[in-house]
Amino acid sequence: MCLAIPGKILSTVGVDIERTARVDFGGIVREVNLAYTPEARVGNYVIVHVGMAISVVDEEEAKRVFSYLEEMGEFGELAELRADEGPKQ
């Protein structure tokens, strides 16, 4: 199953369709495309699906989604990624 998960924007580079961000997903940092969310800024939480930020959400909503993922047992996959690969910088 594919899930869209929240992450916090740590930094951004580029403009328009080439704009990307380093996004923290509970300790796992990945590069994400921000073309669909031009309003996203450093410190915002975004919902990410297949490497694309698809919406901006507030911190409370992001924490709620992480809570649901933990309840469903899906958060473990993120933890496994962290153990296997470590954060990408």
C-alpha positions in Angstrom: 0.0 0.0 0.0 1.3 3.5 -0.8 0.8 6.1 1.9 1.3 9.8 1.9 3.1 10.8 5.1 3.9 14.1 6.8 7.4 15.6 7.1 8.9 18.8 8.3 10.8 21.0 5.8 14.3 21.6 6.9 15.6 23.6 3.9 14.7 24.5 0.3 16.6 25.1 -2.9 15.6 26.0 -6.4 12.6 27.8 -7.9 9.2 27.0 -9.4 9.0 23.4 -10.8 12.6 22.6 -9.8 12.1 23.7 -6.1 13.0 20.9 -3.7 13.3 20.5 0.1 15.1 18.4 2.6 12.2 17.0 4.6 12.5 15.2 8.0 10.2 12.2 8.5 10.7 11.4 12.1 14.5 11.3 11.8 14.7 10.1 8.2 15.6 13.0 5.9 14.8 12.8 2.2 14.7 15.2 -0.8 11.2 16.1 -1.8 9.9 18.0 -4.8 7.8 21.1 -3.9 6.3 21.9 -7.3 2.8 21.2 -6.1 3.2 23.2 -2.9 4.7 26.6 -3.8 3.5 28.0 -0.5 5.6 25.6 1.5 8.3 27.2 3.6 11.1 26.0 6.0 9.4 24.8 9.2 6.2 23.8 7.5 4.9 20.3 7.5 4.0 18.8 4.2 2.2 15.6 3.2 4.5 13.7 0.8 3.5 11.0 -1.7 6.1 9.4 -4.0 8.6 12.1 -3.5 6.2 15.0 -4.1 4.8 17.3 -1.4 1.1 17.3 -2.2 -0.2 19.6 0.6 0.9 21.7 3.5 -0.5 20.8 6.9 -0.2 22.2 10.4 2.0 20.5 13.1 -1.0 19.1 14.9 -2.3 17.3 11.8 1.2 15.9 11.1 1.4 14.5 14.6 -2.1 13.0 14.3 -1.0 11.2 11.0 2.2 9.9 12.7 0.0 8.6 15.5 -2.3 6.8 13.1 0.7 5.3 11.3 2.1 4.0 14.6 -1.3 2.4 15.4 -1.5 0.7 12.0 2.1 -0.6 12.4 3.2 1.3 9.3 5.6 3.6 11.2 7.9 0.6 11.7 8.8 0.7 8.0 10.2 4.2 8.5 12.2 3.0 11.5 13.6 0.2 9.4 14.7 2.6 6.8 16.4 4.7 9.4 18.2 1.6 10.8 19.2 0.4 7.3 20.2 3.7 5.6 20.4 6.4 8.2 19.4 10.0 7.3 20.5 11.3 3.9 22.0 14.7 4.1 
